[in-house]
């Protein structure tokens, strides 16, 4: 998933960006409100973390501008402003969640994961389709034919990002270009056939029918291939 981080504290911004990348996110980060506002409008983000106390443009103005332009990307406000009326202002401006500093990274992470699941229509605490369950914390997947004996499936970082995106959007067809934009950040170097390579690897681990190709359009996850054969 592609995450945009707008945080004016350079050291905190760098730390959060690195830790979020370790948790399987493609992260674009900036200390500038002006740059962040533009990136939120033009980059294909799946979720945005927004500081309010930005030096060059107020965070609430940025958020209100996105919502006025019908940009519906989930936004989590991360700020030192913790008064109840400031939280109310944030939600009224269009925020989806609000976390005050200081905070624990683990709480930020689970809030991000919950926002992403809800925005994709996943009601539960886990991303599960048929017999396949994704472990976001461990960045692995497992087969659940027997509830007490799940079989772990090891995934590389990019395999995890790609599988998570497809599982959050089952049956939806995505071009290779679209998938690249959502599993890599702006600065990553990408080979022209990178998605084809990782789709091939996932098929070897999950089964050739789990990720299908629609000629001339792209790839989609087939939920029917993950149902129990019984």
ROMAR-38773 format. One line per field, with one value per atom (N, C-alpha, C): atom name; residue in one letter; residue number from 1; x, y, z. Coordinates in nm, 3 decimals, padded with zeros to 5 digits. Layout:
// residues N
atomo [CA;...]
residuo [A;...]
num [NUM;...]
x [X;...]
y [Y;...]
z [Z;...]
***
This chain:
// residues 230
atomo [N;CA;C;N;CA;C;N;CA;C;N;CA;C;N;CA;C;N;CA;C;N;CA;C;N;CA;C;N;CA;C;N;CA;C;N;CA;C;N;CA;C;N;CA;C;N;CA;C;N;CA;C;N;CA;C;N;CA;C;N;CA;C;N;CA;C;N;CA;C;N;CA;C;N;CA;C;N;CA;C;N;CA;C;N;CA;C;N;CA;C;N;CA;C;N;CA;C;N;CA;C;N;CA;C;N;CA;C;N;CA;C;N;CA;C;N;CA;C;N;CA;C;N;CA;C;N;CA;C;N;CA;C;N;CA;C;N;CA;C;N;CA;C;N;CA;C;N;CA;C;N;CA;C;N;CA;C;N;CA;C;N;CA;C;N;CA;C;N;CA;C;N;CA;C;N;CA;C;N;CA;C;N;CA;C;N;CA;C;N;CA;C;N;CA;C;N;CA;C;N;CA;C;N;CA;C;N;CA;C;N;CA;C;N;CA;C;N;CA;C;N;CA;C;N;CA;C;N;CA;C;N;CA;C;N;CA;C;N;CA;C;N;CA;C;N;CA;C;N;CA;C;N;CA;C;N;CA;C;N;CA;C;N;CA;C;N;CA;C;N;CA;C;N;CA;C;N;CA;C;N;CA;C;N;CA;C;N;CA;C;N;CA;C;N;CA;C;N;CA;C;N;CA;C;N;CA;C;N;CA;C;N;CA;C;N;CA;C;N;CA;C;N;CA;C;N;CA;C;N;CA;C;N;CA;C;N;CA;C;N;CA;C;N;CA;C;N;CA;C;N;CA;C;N;CA;C;N;CA;C;N;CA;C;N;CA;C;N;CA;C;N;CA;C;N;CA;C;N;CA;C;N;CA;C;N;CA;C;N;CA;C;N;CA;C;N;CA;C;N;CA;C;N;CA;C;N;CA;C;N;CA;C;N;CA;C;N;CA;C;N;CA;C;N;CA;C;N;CA;C;N;CA;C;N;CA;C;N;CA;C;N;CA;C;N;CA;C;N;CA;C;N;CA;C;N;CA;C;N;CA;C;N;CA;C;N;CA;C;N;CA;C;N;CA;C;N;CA;C;N;CA;C;N;CA;C;N;CA;C;N;CA;C;N;CA;C;N;CA;C;N;CA;C;N;CA;C;N;CA;C;N;CA;C;N;CA;C;N;CA;C;N;CA;C;N;CA;C;N;CA;C;N;CA;C;N;CA;C;N;CA;C;N;CA;C;N;CA;C;N;CA;C;N;CA;C;N;CA;C;N;CA;C;N;CA;C;N;CA;C;N;CA;C;N;CA;C;N;CA;C;N;CA;C;N;CA;C;N;CA;C;N;CA;C;N;CA;C;N;CA;C;N;CA;C;N;CA;C;N;CA;C;N;CA;C;N;CA;C;N;CA;C;N;CA;C;N;CA;C;N;CA;C;N;CA;C;N;CA;C;N;CA;C;N;CA;C;N;CA;C;N;CA;C;N;CA;C;N;CA;C;N;CA;C;N;CA;C;N;CA;C;N;CA;C;N;CA;C;N;CA;C;N;CA;C;N;CA;C;N;CA;C;N;CA;C;N;CA;C;N;CA;C;N;CA;C;N;CA;C;N;CA;C;N;CA;C;N;CA;C;N;CA;C;N;CA;C;N;CA;C;N;CA;C;N;CA;C;N;CA;C;N;CA;C;N;CA;C;N;CA;C;N;CA;C;N;CA;C;N;CA;C;N;CA;C;N;CA;C;N;CA;C;N;CA;C;N;CA;C;N;CA;C;N;CA;C;N;CA;C;N;CA;C;N;CA;C;N;CA;C;N;CA;C]
residuo [X;X;X;X;X;X;X;X;X;X;X;X;X;X;X;X;X;X;X;X;X;X;X;X;X;X;X;X;X;X;X;X;X;X;X;X;X;X;X;X;X;X;X;X;X;X;X;X;X;X;X;X;X;X;X;X;X;X;X;X;X;X;X;X;X;X;X;X;X;X;X;X;X;X;X;X;X;X;X;X;X;X;X;X;X;X;X;X;X;X;X;X;X;X;X;X;X;X;X;X;X;X;X;X;X;X;X;X;X;X;X;X;X;X;X;X;X;X;X;X;X;X;X;X;X;X;X;X;X;X;X;X;X;X;X;X;X;X;X;X;X;X;X;X;X;X;X;X;X;X;X;X;X;X;X;X;X;X;X;X;X;X;X;X;X;X;X;X;X;X;X;X;X;X;X;X;X;X;X;X;X;X;X;X;X;X;X;X;X;X;X;X;X;X;X;X;X;X;X;X;X;X;X;X;X;X;X;X;X;X;X;X;X;X;X;X;X;X;X;X;X;X;X;X;X;X;X;X;X;X;X;X;X;X;X;X;X;X;X;X;X;X;X;X;X;X;X;X;X;X;X;X;X;X;X;X;X;X;X;X;X;X;X;X;X;X;X;X;X;X;X;X;X;X;X;X;X;X;X;X;X;X;X;X;X;X;X;X;X;X;X;X;X;X;X;X;X;X;X;X;X;X;X;X;X;X;X;X;X;X;X;X;X;X;X;X;X;X;X;X;X;X;X;X;X;X;X;X;X;X;X;X;X;X;X;X;X;X;X;X;X;X;X;X;X;X;X;X;X;X;X;X;X;X;X;X;X;X;X;X;X;X;X;X;X;X;X;X;X;X;X;X;X;X;X;X;X;X;X;X;X;X;X;X;X;X;X;X;X;X;X;X;X;X;X;X;X;X;X;X;X;X;X;X;X;X;X;X;X;X;X;X;X;X;X;X;X;X;X;X;X;X;X;X;X;X;X;X;X;X;X;X;X;X;X;X;X;X;X;X;X;X;X;X;X;X;X;X;X;X;X;X;X;X;X;X;X;X;X;X;X;X;X;X;X;X;X;X;X;X;X;X;X;X;X;X;X;X;X;X;X;X;X;X;X;X;X;X;X;X;X;X;X;X;X;X;X;X;X;X;X;X;X;X;X;X;X;X;X;X;X;X;X;X;X;X;X;X;X;X;X;X;X;X;X;X;X;X;X;X;X;X;X;X;X;X;X;X;X;X;X;X;X;X;X;X;X;X;X;X;X;X;X;X;X;X;X;X;X;X;X;X;X;X;X;X;X;X;X;X;X;X;X;X;X;X;X;X;X;X;X;X;X;X;X;X;X;X;X;X;X;X;X;X;X;X;X;X;X;X;X;X;X;X;X;X;X;X;X;X;X;X;X;X;X;X;X;X;X;X;X;X;X;X;X;X;X;X;X;X;X;X;X;X;X;X;X;X;X;X;X;X;X;X;X;X;X;X;X;X;X;X;X;X;X;X;X;X;X;X;X;X;X;X;X;X;X;X;X;X;X;X;X;X;X;X;X;X;X;X;X;X;X;X;X;X;X;X;X;X]
num [1;1;1;2;2;2;3;3;3;4;4;4;5;5;5;6;6;6;7;7;7;8;8;8;9;9;9;10;10;10;11;11;11;12;12;12;13;13;13;14;14;14;15;15;15;16;16;16;17;17;17;18;18;18;19;19;19;20;20;20;21;21;21;22;22;22;23;23;23;24;24;24;25;25;25;26;26;26;27;27;27;28;28;28;29;29;29;30;30;30;31;31;31;32;32;32;33;33;33;34;34;34;35;35;35;36;36;36;37;37;37;38;38;38;39;39;39;40;40;40;41;41;41;42;42;42;43;43;43;44;44;44;45;45;45;46;46;46;47;47;47;48;48;48;49;49;49;50;50;50;51;51;51;52;52;52;53;53;53;54;54;54;55;55;55;56;56;56;57;57;57;58;58;58;59;59;59;60;60;60;61;61;61;62;62;62;63;63;63;64;64;64;65;65;65;66;66;66;67;67;67;68;68;68;69;69;69;70;70;70;71;71;71;72;72;72;73;73;73;74;74;74;75;75;75;76;76;76;77;77;77;78;78;78;79;79;79;80;80;80;81;81;81;82;82;82;83;83;83;84;84;84;85;85;85;86;86;86;87;87;87;88;88;88;89;89;89;90;90;90;91;91;91;92;92;92;93;93;93;94;94;94;95;95;95;96;96;96;97;97;97;98;98;98;99;99;99;100;100;100;101;101;101;102;102;102;103;103;103;104;104;104;105;105;105;106;106;106;107;107;107;108;108;108;109;109;109;110;110;110;111;111;111;112;112;112;113;113;113;114;114;114;115;115;115;116;116;116;117;117;117;118;118;118;119;119;119;120;120;120;121;121;121;122;122;122;123;123;123;124;124;124;125;125;125;126;126;126;127;127;127;128;128;128;129;129;129;130;130;130;131;131;131;132;132;132;133;133;133;134;134;134;135;135;135;136;136;136;137;137;137;138;138;138;139;139;139;140;140;140;141;141;141;142;142;142;143;143;143;144;144;144;145;145;145;146;146;146;147;147;147;148;148;148;149;149;149;150;150;150;151;151;151;152;152;152;153;153;153;154;154;154;155;155;155;156;156;156;157;157;157;158;158;158;159;159;159;160;160;160;161;161;161;162;162;162;163;163;163;164;164;164;165;165;165;166;166;166;167;167;167;168;168;168;169;169;169;170;170;170;171;171;171;172;172;172;173;173;173;174;174;174;175;175;175;176;176;176;177;177;177;178;178;178;179;179;179;180;180;180;181;181;181;182;182;182;183;183;183;184;184;184;185;185;185;186;186;186;187;187;187;188;188;188;189;189;189;190;190;190;191;191;191;192;192;192;193;193;193;194;194;194;195;195;195;196;196;196;197;197;197;198;198;198;199;199;199;200;200;200;201;201;201;202;202;202;203;203;203;204;204;204;205;205;205;206;206;206;207;207;207;208;208;208;209;209;209;210;210;210;211;211;211;212;212;212;213;213;213;214;214;214;215;215;215;216;216;216;217;217;217;218;218;218;219;219;219;220;220;220;221;221;221;222;222;222;223;223;223;224;224;224;225;225;225;226;226;226;227;227;227;228;228;228;229;229;229;230;230;230]
x [00.085;00.000;00.088;00.045;00.121;00.075;00.169;00.139;00.212;00.140;00.200;00.210;00.333;00.359;00.400;00.322;00.352;00.376;00.501;00.541;00.653;00.635;00.731;00.861;00.861;00.981;01.067;01.182;01.262;01.303;01.343;01.389;01.274;01.158;01.042;00.993;00.995;00.952;01.037;01.168;01.259;01.239;01.225;01.206;01.076;00.968;00.839;00.843;00.902;00.909;00.983;01.095;01.173;01.097;01.031;00.958;00.835;00.770;00.654;00.695;00.810;00.861;00.890;00.942;00.968;00.839;00.729;00.599;00.524;00.591;00.531;00.459;00.493;00.432;00.533;00.485;00.563;00.537;00.641;00.622;00.682;00.600;00.646;00.639;00.748;00.752;00.801;00.744;00.785;00.764;00.846;00.830;00.751;00.717;00.653;00.504;00.426;00.283;00.245;00.315;00.286;00.312;00.430;00.462;00.365;00.335;00.244;00.105;00.056;-00.077;-00.080;00.026;00.033;00.043;00.125;00.139;00.009;-00.066;-00.194;-00.295;-00.278;-00.368;-00.323;-00.192;-00.141;-00.086;-00.043;00.014;-00.095;-00.086;-00.189;-00.175;-00.203;-00.187;-00.306;-00.279;-00.387;-00.425;-00.334;-00.361;-00.261;-00.303;-00.218;-00.209;-00.088;-00.066;-00.030;-00.107;-00.094;-00.071;00.039;00.064;-00.013;-00.059;-00.131;-00.039;00.068;00.155;00.266;00.230;00.328;00.372;00.498;00.549;00.499;00.464;00.433;00.286;00.208;00.065;-00.006;-00.113;-00.181;-00.236;-00.217;-00.264;-00.414;-00.491;-00.636;-00.677;-00.606;-00.636;-00.607;-00.497;-00.463;-00.573;-00.615;-00.718;-00.850;-00.890;-01.014;-01.008;-00.889;-00.872;-00.887;-00.830;-00.846;-00.993;-01.061;-01.202;-01.288;-01.254;-01.328;-01.309;-01.194;-01.165;-01.210;-01.286;-01.343;-01.235;-01.122;-01.018;-01.055;-01.086;-01.142;-01.039;-00.913;-00.808;-00.819;-00.818;-00.824;-00.708;-00.739;-00.638;-00.638;-00.520;-00.501;-00.420;-00.479;-00.407;-00.317;-00.189;-00.091;-00.033;-00.066;-00.034;-00.020;00.045;00.056;-00.068;-00.157;-00.278;-00.383;-00.398;-00.484;-00.610;-00.639;-00.762;-00.884;-00.993;-01.110;-01.163;-01.160;-01.215;-01.127;-00.996;-00.907;-00.933;-00.965;-01.002;-01.131;-01.227;-01.354;-01.329;-01.243;-01.211;-01.148;-01.063;-00.999;-01.098;-01.189;-01.290;-01.385;-01.419;-01.508;-01.442;-01.309;-01.238;-01.227;-01.257;-01.256;-01.162;-01.105;-01.014;-01.091;-01.022;-01.080;-01.036;-00.924;-00.877;-00.785;-00.756;-00.682;-00.599;-00.468;-00.378;-00.286;-00.276;-00.196;-00.057;00.039;00.176;00.186;00.270;00.350;00.261;00.308;00.228;00.319;00.259;00.333;00.319;00.429;00.426;00.327;00.318;00.228;00.083;00.045;-00.092;-00.113;-00.015;-00.025;-00.041;00.037;00.034;-00.103;-00.159;-00.288;-00.399;-00.389;-00.489;-00.480;-00.358;-00.341;-00.399;-00.365;-00.415;-00.567;-00.627;-00.772;-00.837;-00.778;-00.832;-00.828;-00.718;-00.705;-00.807;-00.824;-00.922;-01.063;-01.098;-01.233;-01.256;-01.156;-01.173;-01.188;-01.143;-01.158;-01.278;-01.356;-01.477;-01.453;-01.335;-01.305;-01.348;-01.445;-01.502;-01.425;-01.355;-01.288;-01.152;-01.086;-00.954;-00.842;-00.877;-00.776;-00.823;-00.729;-00.759;-00.762;-00.881;-00.897;-00.989;-00.948;-01.033;-01.028;-01.143;-01.147;-01.051;-00.962;-00.865;-00.738;-00.725;-00.602;-00.617;-00.529;-00.530;-00.395;-00.400;-00.278;-00.246;-00.122;-00.075;00.002;-00.063;00.000;00.119;00.113;00.224;00.347;00.327;00.440;00.475;00.387;00.406;00.420;00.333;00.325;00.180;00.157;00.022;00.015;-00.106;-00.120;-00.247;-00.241;-00.358;-00.434;-00.565;-00.646;-00.742;-00.699;-00.786;-00.817;-00.717;-00.734;-00.702;-00.801;-00.786;-00.671;-00.645;-00.540;-00.403;-00.398;-00.270;-00.253;-00.247;-00.227;-00.089;-00.080;00.047;00.099;00.211;00.266;00.322;00.306;00.360;00.453;00.581;00.678;00.667;00.672;00.661;00.776;00.829;00.924;00.845;00.918;00.851;00.757;00.805;00.721;00.608;00.633;00.526;00.414;00.451;00.351;00.271;00.339;00.268;00.170;00.215;00.132;00.013;00.039;-00.071;-00.172;-00.125;-00.218;-00.307;-00.248;-00.328;-00.433;-00.396;-00.490;-00.598;-00.562;-00.662;-00.760;-00.715;-00.806;-00.898;-00.868;-00.948;-00.977;-01.038;-01.060;-01.150;-01.117;-01.190;-01.168;-01.106;-01.080;-00.956;-00.965;-00.854;-00.767;-00.637;-00.541;-00.431;-00.396;-00.283;-00.154;-00.048;00.082;00.129;00.100;00.139;00.070;-00.058;-00.134;-00.075;-00.045;00.008;00.145;00.228;00.359;00.340;00.244;00.222;00.177;00.119;00.066;00.153;00.255;00.344;00.486;00.514;00.643;00.620;00.718;00.707;00.772;00.766;00.807;00.954;01.039;01.183;01.237;01.154;01.202;01.236;01.342;01.376;01.298;01.230;01.146;01.187;01.195;01.215;01.080;01.085;00.962;00.870;00.927;00.845;00.834;00.855;00.864;00.736;00.620;00.494;00.475;00.509;00.500;00.584;00.702;00.793;00.731;00.677;00.623;00.490;00.410;00.288;00.325;00.428;00.473;00.518;00.590;00.636;00.520;00.420;00.305;00.224;00.214;00.142;00.207;00.340;00.410;00.382;00.362;00.338;00.191;00.100;-00.043;-00.123;-00.073;-00.148;-00.168;-00.160;-00.162;-00.295;-00.404;-00.536;-00.575;-00.492;-00.527;-00.517;-00.412;-00.398;-00.412;-00.515;-00.546;-00.504;-00.483;-00.450;-00.568;-00.606;-00.705;-00.629;-00.622;-00.538;-00.569;-00.464;-00.478;-00.524;-00.556;-00.606;-00.521;-00.484;-00.402;-00.429;-00.418;-00.426;-00.538;-00.592;-00.689;-00.680;-00.718;-00.721;-00.857;-00.855;-00.975;-01.015;-01.116;-01.153;-01.200;-01.257;-01.309;-01.198;-01.076;-00.963;-00.915;-00.967;-00.923;-01.027;-01.136;-01.240;-01.205;-01.260;-01.236;-01.292;-01.221;-01.266;-01.370;-01.389;-01.484;-01.627]
y [-00.119;00.000;00.124;00.226;00.351;00.450;00.498;00.586;00.718;00.828;00.961;01.013;01.050;01.102;01.248;01.336;01.479;01.519;01.539;01.564;01.666;01.775;01.885;01.860;01.768;01.735;01.639;01.683;01.598;01.465;01.466;01.342;01.245;01.296;01.209;01.158;01.244;01.205;01.090;01.102;00.998;00.868;00.879;00.759;00.686;00.763;00.701;00.639;00.710;00.657;00.525;00.517;00.392;00.279;00.308;00.203;00.157;00.248;00.210;00.127;00.158;00.075;-00.067;-00.078;-00.209;-00.289;-00.218;-00.282;-00.307;-00.289;-00.327;-00.217;-00.091;00.020;00.085;00.129;00.214;00.357;00.427;00.554;00.670;00.771;00.901;00.997;01.066;01.151;01.291;01.391;01.530;01.609;01.712;01.804;01.929;01.942;02.063;02.043;02.136;02.131;02.156;02.248;02.279;02.158;02.095;01.975;01.862;01.846;01.740;01.755;01.879;01.903;01.862;01.896;01.860;01.708;01.644;01.498;01.426;01.478;01.418;01.427;01.526;01.543;01.464;01.443;01.388;01.246;01.203;01.070;00.970;00.845;00.745;00.686;00.765;00.722;00.638;00.541;00.462;00.516;00.587;00.647;00.761;00.862;00.979;01.002;01.027;01.072;01.219;01.302;01.447;01.516;01.589;01.676;01.806;01.866;01.992;02.113;02.103;02.217;02.230;02.245;02.257;02.403;02.427;02.564;02.651;02.590;02.670;02.670;02.577;02.574;02.492;02.542;02.470;02.335;02.233;02.101;02.094;02.166;02.164;02.223;02.327;02.385;02.284;02.210;02.108;02.003;01.955;01.851;01.901;02.021;02.077;02.093;02.130;02.143;02.011;01.904;01.772;01.732;01.750;01.707;01.793;01.921;02.005;01.958;01.897;01.844;01.699;01.650;01.514;01.406;01.438;01.338;01.265;01.136;01.059;00.971;00.986;00.906;00.917;00.803;00.811;00.893;00.981;01.069;01.050;01.020;01.013;01.135;01.218;01.335;01.291;01.331;01.301;01.434;01.475;01.611;01.621;01.727;01.755;01.826;01.868;01.940;01.839;01.827;01.723;01.770;01.900;01.950;01.896;01.876;01.813;01.895;02.028;02.111;02.105;02.081;02.067;01.935;01.831;01.703;01.718;01.790;01.813;01.886;01.988;02.061;01.969;01.879;01.786;01.695;01.639;01.550;01.628;01.750;01.830;01.866;01.878;01.909;01.788;01.668;01.549;01.440;01.449;01.345;01.215;01.102;00.972;00.918;00.969;00.930;01.040;01.036;01.146;01.085;01.107;01.054;01.167;01.183;01.294;01.245;01.337;01.312;01.348;01.276;01.159;01.037;00.939;00.822;00.700;00.583;00.459;00.418;00.380;00.343;00.230;00.135;00.021;00.066;00.170;00.222;00.289;00.366;00.428;00.321;00.215;00.110;00.042;00.005;-00.065;00.028;00.157;00.252;00.263;00.268;00.273;00.148;00.032;-00.094;-00.101;-00.054;-00.055;00.039;00.157;00.250;00.191;00.126;00.065;-00.046;-00.130;-00.239;-00.182;-00.084;-00.027;00.039;00.111;00.180;00.081;-00.044;-00.148;-00.237;-00.206;-00.283;-00.408;-00.422;-00.538;-00.507;-00.582;-00.550;-00.612;-00.721;-00.791;-00.733;-00.799;-00.755;-00.812;-00.906;-00.968;-00.965;-00.972;-00.980;-01.128;-01.180;-01.323;-01.342;-01.427;-01.466;-01.617;-01.680;-01.825;-01.887;-01.971;-02.040;-01.961;-01.844;-01.768;-01.649;-01.640;-01.528;-01.458;-01.324;-01.244;-01.196;-01.214;-01.166;-01.037;-00.923;-00.794;-00.768;-00.816;-00.793;-00.873;-00.998;-01.082;-01.075;-01.008;-00.996;-01.134;-01.224;-01.358;-01.389;-01.503;-01.552;-01.695;-01.746;-01.884;-01.945;-02.077;-02.153;-02.195;-02.189;-02.215;-02.331;-02.435;-02.551;-02.611;-02.614;-02.660;-02.544;-02.498;-02.376;-02.385;-02.506;-02.518;-02.548;-02.567;-02.599;-02.518;-02.386;-02.306;-02.330;-02.330;-02.351;-02.217;-02.174;-02.043;-02.039;-01.922;-01.898;-01.778;-01.800;-01.691;-01.599;-01.470;-01.371;-01.272;-01.229;-01.118;-00.988;-00.878;-00.751;-00.710;-00.720;-00.679;-00.778;-00.908;-01.006;-00.976;-00.941;-00.906;-00.783;-00.678;-00.556;-00.586;-00.664;-00.693;-00.780;-00.883;-00.971;-00.896;-00.812;-00.735;-00.647;-00.580;-00.492;-00.571;-00.685;-00.766;-00.826;-00.868;-00.924;-00.818;-00.695;-00.587;-00.546;-00.591;-00.554;-00.676;-00.781;-00.904;-00.880;-00.949;-00.946;-00.819;-00.717;-00.594;-00.611;-00.569;-00.585;-00.460;-00.481;-00.370;-00.390;-00.284;-00.290;-00.303;-00.346;-00.356;-00.219;-00.116;00.021;00.064;00.035;00.070;-00.001;-00.129;-00.204;-00.153;-00.116;-00.058;00.067;00.150;00.277;00.256;00.139;00.116;00.026;-00.036;-00.119;-00.062;00.042;00.110;00.258;00.319;00.463;00.537;00.670;00.755;00.735;00.711;00.706;00.568;00.464;00.329;00.312;00.235;00.199;00.074;00.078;-00.033;-00.082;-00.212;-00.271;-00.271;-00.270;-00.260;-00.381;-00.498;-00.619;-00.666;-00.573;-00.614;-00.680;-00.629;-00.688;-00.827;-00.846;-00.978;-01.080;-01.037;-01.126;-01.165;-01.069;-01.098;-01.171;-01.148;-01.226;-01.372;-01.395;-01.532;-01.600;-01.528;-01.585;-01.618;-01.528;-01.553;-01.672;-01.688;-01.803;-01.933;-01.935;-02.056;-02.089;-01.988;-02.009;-02.034;-01.974;-01.979;-02.069;-02.093;-02.166;-02.079;-02.139;-02.061;-01.993;-02.041;-01.984;-01.872;-01.845;-01.745;-01.604;-01.576;-01.446;-01.470;-01.411;-01.434;-01.314;-01.342;-01.238;-01.217;-01.092;-01.058;-00.989;-01.055;-01.009;-00.864;-00.784;-00.645;-00.552;-00.607;-00.523;-00.532;-00.653;-00.663;-00.787;-00.774;-00.887;-00.867;-00.981;-00.973;-01.099;-01.084;-01.197;-01.266;-01.397;-01.476;-01.544;-01.493;-01.551;-01.696;-01.735;-01.871;-01.975;-01.936;-02.030;-02.052;-01.973;-01.983;-02.049;-02.096;-02.160;-02.307;-02.360;-02.500;-02.589;-02.696;-02.792;-02.889;-02.887;-02.981;-02.941]
z [00.000;00.000;00.000;-00.072;-00.086;00.021;00.102;00.214;00.197;00.217;00.214;00.357;00.398;00.531;00.520;00.584;00.585;00.731;00.766;00.905;00.906;00.984;00.976;01.054;01.149;01.225;01.142;01.090;01.001;01.062;01.189;01.251;01.272;01.316;01.333;01.199;01.099;00.965;00.912;00.928;00.880;00.956;01.089;01.171;01.133;01.122;01.087;00.948;00.853;00.717;00.715;00.786;00.788;00.855;00.966;01.038;00.960;00.891;00.811;00.690;00.632;00.523;00.573;00.694;00.751;00.773;00.786;00.806;00.676;00.564;00.436;00.362;00.389;00.317;00.223;00.109;00.021;00.066;00.113;00.181;00.102;00.076;00.026;00.144;00.175;00.293;00.258;00.327;00.307;00.435;00.454;00.567;00.527;00.400;00.348;00.328;00.382;00.360;00.215;00.150;00.010;-00.078;-00.058;-00.136;-00.103;00.026;00.067;00.010;00.007;-00.051;-00.197;-00.270;-00.412;-00.430;-00.348;-00.359;-00.326;-00.229;-00.196;-00.309;-00.395;-00.509;-00.632;-00.646;-00.772;-00.761;-00.642;-00.627;-00.586;-00.631;-00.601;-00.461;-00.359;-00.220;-00.176;-00.089;-00.029;00.108;00.173;00.303;00.325;00.402;00.428;00.579;00.628;00.766;00.758;00.827;00.812;00.946;00.956;01.072;01.052;01.160;01.149;01.157;01.239;01.262;01.160;01.035;00.928;00.914;00.878;00.878;00.763;00.651;00.532;00.492;00.548;00.517;00.624;00.684;00.790;00.742;00.825;00.789;00.766;00.847;00.830;00.695;00.649;00.518;00.407;00.423;00.324;00.316;00.434;00.438;00.380;00.419;00.366;00.215;00.163;00.019;-00.053;00.004;-00.057;-00.062;00.049;00.053;-00.041;-00.055;-00.149;-00.293;-00.321;-00.454;-00.469;-00.372;-00.373;-00.366;-00.304;-00.281;-00.152;-00.166;-00.054;00.016;-00.014;00.049;00.201;00.274;00.421;00.477;00.572;00.633;00.783;00.837;00.982;01.024;01.109;01.161;01.275;01.268;01.371;01.418;01.541;01.584;01.734;01.778;01.922;01.975;01.887;01.928;01.975;02.108;02.160;02.229;02.226;02.289;02.214;02.289;02.227;02.110;02.123;02.015;01.890;01.909;01.794;01.722;01.799;01.737;01.658;01.716;01.647;01.514;01.518;01.395;01.290;01.336;01.244;01.176;01.255;01.196;01.105;01.143;01.058;00.926;00.928;00.804;00.712;00.766;00.681;00.724;00.845;00.892;00.918;00.901;00.929;01.065;01.115;01.247;01.299;01.429;01.493;01.605;01.602;01.704;01.750;01.882;01.935;01.977;01.967;02.013;02.161;02.236;02.196;02.178;02.102;02.072;02.065;02.069;02.049;01.903;01.842;01.701;01.676;01.768;01.748;01.736;01.812;01.801;01.666;01.622;01.490;01.383;01.393;01.292;01.285;01.398;01.393;01.347;01.377;01.326;01.174;01.121;00.976;00.912;00.966;00.911;00.915;01.025;01.036;00.934;00.914;00.815;00.675;00.641;00.509;00.490;00.593;00.580;00.562;00.643;00.634;00.498;00.449;00.321;00.206;00.227;00.126;00.151;00.255;00.284;00.364;00.428;00.511;00.654;00.704;00.835;00.950;00.927;01.035;01.069;01.166;01.211;01.124;01.035;00.949;00.804;00.714;00.572;00.535;00.513;00.485;00.366;00.274;00.162;00.152;00.173;00.168;00.267;00.217;00.302;00.327;00.265;00.274;00.369;00.467;00.562;00.559;00.559;00.556;00.697;00.738;00.867;00.843;00.873;00.847;00.938;01.060;01.153;01.112;01.078;01.039;00.892;00.813;00.668;00.603;00.646;00.590;00.558;00.498;00.475;00.526;00.543;00.588;00.531;00.513;00.472;00.597;00.592;00.712;00.692;00.619;00.605;00.742;00.830;00.966;01.059;01.132;01.210;01.310;01.362;01.463;01.402;01.270;01.206;01.077;01.088;00.966;00.907;00.776;00.707;00.659;00.716;00.682;00.542;00.478;00.345;00.358;00.343;00.353;00.232;00.257;00.150;00.160;00.046;00.046;00.067;00.090;00.114;00.001;-00.123;-00.238;-00.260;-00.239;-00.252;-00.152;-00.030;00.071;00.029;-00.015;-00.058;-00.171;-00.268;-00.384;-00.345;-00.265;-00.225;-00.139;-00.048;00.035;-00.052;-00.150;-00.234;-00.312;-00.365;-00.441;-00.352;-00.230;-00.139;-00.089;-00.079;-00.039;-00.153;-00.273;-00.391;-00.477;-00.419;-00.497;-00.617;-00.723;-00.851;-00.932;-00.873;-00.948;-01.034;-01.158;-01.253;-01.249;-01.232;-01.226;-01.328;-01.396;-01.488;-01.409;-01.477;-01.412;-01.365;-01.444;-01.406;-01.279;-01.267;-01.146;-01.025;-01.038;-00.925;-00.883;-00.979;-00.946;-00.862;-00.899;-00.828;-00.684;-00.653;-00.520;-00.433;-00.490;-00.407;-00.400;-00.478;-00.473;-00.442;-00.375;-00.355;-00.471;-00.465;-00.577;-00.613;-00.511;-00.533;-00.563;-00.552;-00.579;-00.727;-00.753;-00.890;-00.928;-01.042;-01.084;-01.223;-01.238;-01.371;-01.443;-01.575;-01.653;-01.634;-01.603;-01.590;-01.445;-01.350;-01.211;-01.160;-01.197;-01.149;-01.206;-01.331;-01.394;-01.317;-01.275;-01.201;-01.068;-00.994;-00.861;-00.868;-00.969;-00.988;-01.012;-01.092;-01.118;-00.989;-00.904;-00.777;-00.685;-00.679;-00.593;-00.644;-00.774;-00.829;-00.788;-00.783;-00.741;-00.595;-00.513;-00.371;-00.338;-00.415;-00.382;-00.475;-00.595;-00.696;-00.819;-00.934;-01.058;-01.085;-01.021;-01.049;-00.952;-00.852;-00.751;-00.808;-00.883;-00.950;-01.100;-01.158;-01.300;-01.384;-01.511;-01.608;-01.701;-01.719;-01.821;-01.933;-02.046;-02.155;-02.195;-02.202;-02.243;-02.133;-02.012;-01.903;-01.777;-01.737;-01.618;-01.536;-01.404;-01.312;-01.211;-01.161;-01.052;-00.967;-00.840;-00.750;-00.761;-00.777;-00.797;-00.666;-00.594;-00.465;-00.477;-00.590;-00.608;-00.595;-00.632;-00.626;-00.483;-00.389;-00.250;-00.159;-00.219;-00.140;-00.115;-00.007;00.026;-00.082;-00.111;-00.214;-00.160;-00.027;00.035;00.007]
***
